[in-house]
Amino acid sequence: MTTILSRLFFFAVALFMALPLIVMVGVSINEKQTLAFPPQGFSLSWYGEIFTDDGWRNALFASLTLAALSAALALLVALPLAWFLWRRVAPWANIFQLLGVAPFTLPPVITALGLLTFWATTGFYGQPWTAVVSHAIFFVTLPLVTLSLGFSAIDRSLVEAAATMGAGDRVIFRTVVLPLILPYLVSGYAFAFVLSLNEYIVAYMTVGFTMETLPIKIFNALRYGYTPTMASVTVLFLAIAALVFGLIARFGDLPKLLGAMADER
C-alpha cells in the first residue's frame, strides 16, 4: 500500500511539473493565431515561422551564436582556473574559486546592472561582443564546477608517474589530464550553452537595443500581441535542452557530472 501511494505521489508531482509544457505544446499547434488551450485545430506552421520569418530567424541565429561563443569563452576561462586550483592545494587558492562562482550566485539582475554600468562606462555598450563576454562571465561557474569535479576524480599518482618519466606540465596536461577531463569539458560547455541560449536579463541589459536574441524577441513581440510562435520557440528551446542533456546522459556519467558522489564499496 505504501509503495502504491508513493508512486501515485511521484506521478502527481511529475504531472504537475509537466502541465506547463503540455499546455505550451498544445498552444504551439493551434491552427489559428490564438493561445487557446486545448488547441483549436492542428497546424505546425508556427514552427515553420521561426525559420521563414526574418525577425524570428535572425533572433534564432543570434541566440545560437551568442550561446556557442559565450560557452566556449567560459570554458577557456574555467579550464586554466580549475587546473590551477587542482595543482595548487592551498587555502589562499580558494579565493580564485570564490571569484569564479560569484557571478552565478548573485541575483541575475544585480550582475546585469553591474555589466551594464561597466560597458556604458567603457564606451562599449551595445556591441554584440559585449554580450558574449557578459554571458561568459555569468556562466563561467558551470564549466568551473564540472571541471573541478573532473580534476578531483584524477588519480594524482598518474601525474606523478608522468613527471617521474620526465614529462613537463604541458605534456602531462596534453597526454594525461586532458583525456581524463574531456567528458567534463563537454558537459561544462553544454550546460553553459543551454543556459546562455535561454538567458534574457544579462543579454537585454548589454545589447537589448542592438541585437535581438530569441528571449528578447519574445518579450518585444508581446507588445504587438500573442502568437503561437512564442510557444513554438519555447518548445524548441526545451527540445534543444533535452537533446543536449540526453546526449550527455547517453555518452557520459550524468549523475557524476552533476556532482553525485561515487558509490564506494
C-alpha positions in Angstrom: 0.0 0.0 0.0 2.8 2.4 0.9 4.5 1.6 -2.5 1.4 2.4 -4.4 0.9 5.7 -2.5 4.5 6.7 -3.2 4.1 6.0 -6.9 0.9 8.0 -7.0 2.5 10.9 -5.2 5.5 11.0 -7.6 3.2 10.6 -10.6 1.1 13.6 -9.4 4.3 15.7 -8.8 5.6 14.7 -12.3 2.3 15.6 -13.9 2.1 18.9 -12.1 5.6 19.8 -13.3 4.8 18.7 -16.9 1.5 20.6 -17.1 3.1 23.9 -18.3 5.0 22.0 -21.0 1.8 20.2 -22.1 -0.1 23.4 -22.3 2.8 25.1 -24.2 2.9 22.2 -26.8 -0.8 22.4 -27.2 -0.7 26.2 -27.8 2.1 25.9 -30.3 0.0 23.7 -32.6 -3.1 25.9 -32.8 -4.4 26.4 -36.3 -5.4 30.0 -35.6 -3.4 32.8 -34.2 -4.6 32.3 -30.6 -3.1 31.0 -27.3 -6.2 28.9 -26.6 -5.8 25.5 -24.9 -7.0 22.9 -25.8 -5.7 23.8 -29.3 -8.3 24.9 -31.9 -7.3 22.8 -34.9 -3.8 21.5 -35.7 -1.0 23.2 -37.6 2.8 23.2 -37.5 3.0 26.5 -39.4 4.1 28.4 -36.3 7.2 26.2 -36.0 8.0 27.0 -39.7 7.6 30.7 -39.0 10.7 30.5 -36.7 12.8 29.7 -39.8 10.9 31.5 -42.5 10.2 34.9 -40.8 13.3 37.2 -41.0 12.8 38.5 -37.5 12.5 35.1 -35.8 15.2 33.5 -37.9 17.7 36.3 -37.2 16.9 36.1 -33.5 17.4 32.3 -33.6 20.8 32.8 -35.3 21.8 35.5 -32.8 20.9 33.2 -29.8 22.8 30.2 -31.2 25.8 32.3 -32.0 25.8 34.0 -28.6 25.4 30.7 -26.7 28.1 29.0 -28.7 30.7 31.7 -28.4 30.0 32.6 -24.7 30.1 28.9 -23.7 33.4 28.5 -25.4 34.8 31.6 -23.7 33.5 30.5 -20.3 35.3 27.1 -20.9 38.5 28.8 -21.8 38.4 30.8 -18.6 37.3 27.9 -16.4 39.9 25.4 -17.7 43.1 27.1 -16.5 41.4 28.2 -13.3 40.3 24.7 -12.5 43.8 23.4 -13.4 45.4 25.9 -11.1 43.1 25.1 -8.2 43.8 21.4 -8.6 47.6 21.8 -8.8 47.9 24.5 -6.0 46.3 22.9 -2.9 46.4 25.9 -0.6 43.8 27.9 1.4 44.5 31.1 -0.5 43.7 29.4 -3.8 40.1 29.2 -2.7 39.9 32.9 -3.3 40.1 32.3 -7.0 37.4 29.6 -6.8 35.1 32.1 -4.9 35.7 34.7 -7.7 34.8 32.0 -10.3 31.4 31.1 -8.7 30.5 34.7 -7.6 28.8 35.9 -10.8 26.3 32.9 -10.8 25.5 33.1 -7.1 24.4 36.8 -7.3 20.9 37.6 -8.5 20.9 37.9 -12.3 19.6 41.5 -12.2 22.5 42.6 -10.0 25.0 41.0 -12.3 23.2 42.5 -15.3 23.2 46.0 -13.8 26.9 45.7 -13.0 27.8 44.7 -16.5 25.6 47.4 -17.9 27.4 50.0 -15.8 30.8 48.6 -16.8 30.1 48.6 -20.6 28.5 52.0 -20.5 31.5 53.4 -18.6 34.0 51.9 -21.0 32.0 53.1 -24.1 31.4 49.6 -25.5 27.7 49.4 -24.6 25.6 47.9 -27.3 28.4 46.0 -29.1 27.4 42.4 -29.8 30.7 41.0 -28.4 29.9 42.5 -25.0 27.0 40.1 -24.7 29.4 37.2 -25.4 31.8 38.4 -22.7 29.0 39.1 -20.3 27.4 35.6 -20.7 30.8 34.0 -20.4 31.4 35.8 -17.0 27.9 35.0 -15.8 28.0 31.3 -16.7 31.7 30.6 -16.0 30.7 28.9 -12.8 29.1 25.9 -14.7 32.2 24.7 -16.5 34.3 25.6 -13.4 32.3 23.2 -11.3 32.2 20.4 -13.8 35.9 20.7 -14.5 36.7 20.8 -10.8 34.8 17.5 -10.4 36.8 16.1 -13.3 40.1 17.1 -11.8 39.2 15.8 -8.4 38.5 12.4 -10.0 42.0 12.1 -11.4 44.4 9.8 -9.6 47.4 12.1 -8.8 49.7 9.1 -8.9 49.3 9.1 -12.7 50.5 12.7 -12.9 53.4 11.9 -10.5 54.4 8.9 -12.7 54.4 11.0 -15.8 56.5 13.6 -14.1 58.9 10.9 -12.9 59.3 9.8 -16.5 60.4 13.4 -17.4 57.2 14.8 -18.8 56.7 18.6 -18.3 53.5 20.3 -17.2 52.4 20.8 -20.8 53.0 17.2 -21.8 51.3 15.9 -18.7 48.3 18.1 -19.3 48.0 17.1 -23.0 48.6 13.4 -22.7 47.3 12.5 -19.2 44.9 15.2 -17.8 43.1 16.3 -20.9 41.8 12.8 -22.0 40.6 12.2 -18.5 38.6 15.5 -18.2 37.3 15.5 -21.7 33.8 14.4 -20.7 33.7 17.2 -18.1 34.8 19.7 -20.8 31.9 18.7 -23.0 29.4 18.8 -20.2 30.6 22.1 -18.9 30.3 23.6 -22.4 26.8 22.0 -22.8 25.5 23.4 -19.5 26.8 26.9 -20.3 25.4 26.7 -23.9 21.9 25.7 -22.9 21.6 28.3 -20.1 23.0 31.1 -22.3 20.5 30.1 -25.0 17.7 30.8 -22.6 19.1 33.8 -20.7 17.3 37.2 -21.1 18.3 39.7 -18.4 22.0 39.9 -19.0 21.6 39.9 -22.8 18.9 42.6 -22.7 21.0 44.8 -20.3 24.0 44.7 -22.6 22.8 44.6 -26.2 19.0 44.6 -25.9 18.6 47.5 -28.3 21.1 46.5 -30.9 20.8 42.7 -31.1 17.7 40.5 -30.6 18.1 37.1 -29.2 15.1 34.8 -29.1 14.2 35.5 -25.4 14.5 39.3 -26.2 12.4 38.8 -29.4 9.7 37.1 -27.4 9.4 39.9 -24.9 9.5 42.5 -27.6 6.8 40.6 -29.6 4.5 40.8 -26.6 3.9 44.4 -27.3 2.2 43.5 -30.5 0.1 40.6 -29.3 0.3 37.0 -28.5 1.1 34.4 -31.2 1.6 30.6 -31.1 5.1 31.3 -32.4 6.2 32.2 -28.9 5.1 28.9 -27.7 6.8 27.2 -30.6 10.1 28.9 -29.7 9.7 27.7 -26.1 9.1 24.1 -27.2 12.2 24.4 -29.5 14.3 25.5 -26.6 13.1 22.7 -24.4 13.8 20.2 -27.2 17.4 21.5 -27.6 18.0 21.3 -23.9 16.6 17.7 -23.8 18.7 16.7 -26.7 21.9 18.1 -25.2 21.4 16.6 -21.8 20.2 13.4 -23.3 23.4 13.1 -25.2 25.4 13.8 -22.1 23.4 11.1 -20.2 23.9 8.7 -23.0 27.6 9.1 -23.5 28.7 10.3 -20.1 28.0 9.8 -16.4 25.4 12.4 -15.9 24.9 11.9 -12.1 28.7 12.2 -11.6 28.9 15.3 -13.8 26.1 16.9 -11.7 28.2 16.3 -8.6 27.0 12.9 -7.3 29.5 11.1 -5.1 30.8 7.8 -6.2 29.4 4.7 -4.6 32.3 3.3 -2.6 32.0 -0.4 -1.7 
